[in-house]
Amino acid sequence: MAHDLLDRLRERLEELNRSERKVANVILEDPTVATSLSIASLAQAASVSEPTVNRFCRNFGAKGYPDFKIKLAQSLAGGTPYVTRAVEPGDSATQYTHKIFGATIAALDEAQREIDIAAVERMVDYLTQAKQIHIFGLGASGAVAQDAQHKFFRFNLPVMAYVDVLMQRMVAAACHTGDVVVIISYTGRTRELVDIARLAREAGAVVLGITAPNSPVANECTATLDVATPEDTDHYMPMTSRVIQLTLIDALATGVTLRRGEDFLPHLKKIKDSLRDTRFPIEKPNK
């Protein structure tokens, strides 16, 4: 489908020959600008010949460059493209700031289009019925786990986040039927979390994962929300994945709140009102 063109460009980047990869990199760096380039301009920007550009286009199911530009424009209409060019040593503050914001906005846009709403509802069901909730995360995902505790404690049931592996193992082993364990892991390949998910499930807990699809962690979970973004966590700290995880936590917390109904609102208001005396009043502007 046309809206998958940018995804296919990213996925097939490494299998392209050197010249075609140059063309792909120019397009992926700024797809919007690429739609306005002539074939001669694109060839010059990629330092390749015009026949190479045409071969590249046919390689992605287009009849030629004009047809490819139409498909690219349709792809852009389906969502925000990723800024795939990495931050480089010579980037100015304007360049790296725009790249980070662009990549994050695009990642959220793609995650929203790919999210499995049935999986969201299933996890809200489990959280609503939980007797207590344990949230596990390590590294950058540990910060997300702590944010989840900040949101979930409002459910008026025991909630605790754990970012230490030994504590996670002990809590998982001590779980009971009715407990819900939420495991947050971008890669889904952390050995300790795979073991911990298995321990918790064997102890009778429901294990929910916010993690990579079809990963070792996901395979040990009762239900998962998939987080799949093209982020190189082997060299760079996770950025877009963390924002997606936080947004999914907000969606789950909102879902549980709505599921509790209007009778639950006074409890939330009481929590909010408890903060009133801790803040200075808003000063009204002088007329």
Beta strands, then each sheet from edge to edge (+ up, - down):
strand 1: 132-137
strand 2: 159-162
strand 3: 179-185
strand 4: 206-211
strand 5: 223-226
sheet 1: 2+ 1+ 3+ 4+ 5+
end
